[in-house]
Amino acid sequence: MKKIFTTIVLIGMLFTAFAQKTFKPIHFTSYMQTQKSLEFNGDKDGPEQHVSGMIQVNAKDSVFTISVDTQVALKLKIWTIGDEFADGQYDKVVQLSCMDDAGKKYGVRIVRTKTSSYTYMKLYISPVSTMIYQTYYCDYLKKLY
């Protein structure tokens, strides 16, 4: 019985290891903070901050990192990474559930759209308990992984 259980666990770990995707580094050129409002129709955008940085999604170690220059601005532990899908607004969407060291939960959404006239890629990140989110304007990647 113990051998069967050990074999099942090892096979599960093997499939999990091969199922993890290696994300490419994501470069961003600016970001903006937005306050969602229940009082009026629409969101209240803050000023766009032009700053360059990198976003790393390390699925193997379950770490999500945003760095500005060489300084880590935000580091989160990844709980789940959803499969890529298309919704009515964007061509490709990947959603992540994350948590910081203090136990605060975050939702991350990476969206990509490509039409004949434009391409863009954005990353939205928000603490689950607030109605404030950051939008990062990223260089378009044809493939995330």
Beta strands, then each sheet from edge to edge (+ up, - down):
strand 1: 26-36
strand 2: 43-45
strand 3: 49-58
strand 4: 63-68
strand 5: 71-81
strand 6: 92-99
strand 7: 105-114
strand 8: 119-127
strand 9: 132-138
sheet 1: 2+ 1- 3+ 4- 5+ 6- 7+ 8- 9+
end
